[in-house]
Amino acid sequence: MKIIIYGKDNCINCDKTKLLCQMQSLDYQYHTVGSDISIEQLWNKVGQTVRSLPQIFLDRNGSAEYVGGYDDLRLALSGARA
C-alpha cells in the first residue's frame, strides 16, 4: 500500500500527514499543488472542488482510492489495522 498526498508548503495538516506516514513506516508520495499538479487537475482527480489540503489517496496494487484529508487517513489506517 502506498499513500499519495497532494498538499502545499506551510500546511500543518500536510506536514502531519507526512509525519504520520513516516512514524508508521508507510510508503508515500508527496505532490505539491501548484507546482507538481494544478488545482484544476486535483479537482478532476478528486471528482469535486477541493477546499482544503491535504487530499489523500490510498494506492493498493495500482488502484487508487480517494480517502479525504488527514483525519480521514487516520481513520482509514486504524480500520486497516483493526
Contacts in CASP RR format, 6 or more apart in sequence:
PFRMAT RR
TARGET T0000
AUTHOR 0000-0000-0000
METHOD contacts of the structure
MODEL  1
MKIIIYGKDNCINCDKTKLLCQMQSLDYQYHTVGSDISIEQLWNKVGQTV
RSLPQIFLDRNGSAEYVGGYDDLRLALSGARA
1 26 0 8 1.000
1 27 0 8 1.000
1 58 0 8 1.000
1 59 0 8 1.000
1 60 0 8 1.000
1 80 0 8 1.000
2 26 0 8 1.000
2 27 0 8 1.000
2 28 0 8 1.000
2 29 0 8 1.000
2 58 0 8 1.000
2 59 0 8 1.000
3 17 0 8 1.000
3 21 0 8 1.000
3 26 0 8 1.000
3 27 0 8 1.000
3 28 0 8 1.000
3 29 0 8 1.000
3 56 0 8 1.000
3 57 0 8 1.000
3 58 0 8 1.000
3 59 0 8 1.000
3 73 0 8 1.000
4 28 0 8 1.000
4 29 0 8 1.000
4 31 0 8 1.000
4 56 0 8 1.000
4 57 0 8 1.000
4 58 0 8 1.000
4 59 0 8 1.000
4 64 0 8 1.000
5 14 0 8 1.000
5 17 0 8 1.000
5 18 0 8 1.000
5 21 0 8 1.000
5 28 0 8 1.000
5 29 0 8 1.000
5 30 0 8 1.000
5 31 0 8 1.000
5 54 0 8 1.000
5 55 0 8 1.000
5 56 0 8 1.000
6 31 0 8 1.000
6 33 0 8 1.000
6 37 0 8 1.000
6 42 0 8 1.000
6 45 0 8 1.000
6 53 0 8 1.000
6 54 0 8 1.000
6 55 0 8 1.000
6 56 0 8 1.000
7 14 0 8 1.000
7 30 0 8 1.000
7 31 0 8 1.000
7 32 0 8 1.000
7 33 0 8 1.000
7 53 0 8 1.000
7 54 0 8 1.000
7 55 0 8 1.000
8 14 0 8 1.000
8 32 0 8 1.000
8 33 0 8 1.000
8 34 0 8 1.000
8 53 0 8 1.000
9 32 0 8 1.000
11 53 0 8 1.000
11 54 0 8 1.000
13 52 0 8 1.000
13 53 0 8 1.000
13 54 0 8 1.000
13 69 0 8 1.000
13 70 0 8 1.000
14 53 0 8 1.000
14 54 0 8 1.000
14 70 0 8 1.000
16 70 0 8 1.000
17 54 0 8 1.000
17 56 0 8 1.000
17 69 0 8 1.000
17 70 0 8 1.000
17 73 0 8 1.000
18 28 0 8 1.000
18 30 0 8 1.000
20 26 0 8 1.000
20 70 0 8 1.000
20 73 0 8 1.000
20 74 0 8 1.000
20 77 0 8 1.000
21 27 0 8 1.000
21 28 0 8 1.000
24 77 0 8 1.000
26 77 0 8 1.000
31 37 0 8 1.000
33 39 0 8 1.000
33 42 0 8 1.000
33 53 0 8 1.000
37 45 0 8 1.000
39 50 0 8 1.000
42 50 0 8 1.000
42 55 0 8 1.000
43 49 0 8 1.000
43 50 0 8 1.000
45 55 0 8 1.000
45 57 0 8 1.000
46 55 0 8 1.000
46 66 0 8 1.000
47 66 0 8 1.000
52 69 0 8 1.000
54 69 0 8 1.000
54 70 0 8 1.000
55 66 0 8 1.000
55 68 0 8 1.000
55 69 0 8 1.000
56 66 0 8 1.000
56 67 0 8 1.000
56 68 0 8 1.000
56 69 0 8 1.000
56 70 0 8 1.000
56 72 0 8 1.000
56 73 0 8 1.000
57 64 0 8 1.000
57 65 0 8 1.000
57 66 0 8 1.000
57 67 0 8 1.000
58 64 0 8 1.000
58 65 0 8 1.000
58 67 0 8 1.000
58 76 0 8 1.000
59 65 0 8 1.000
67 73 0 8 1.000
67 76 0 8 1.000
END
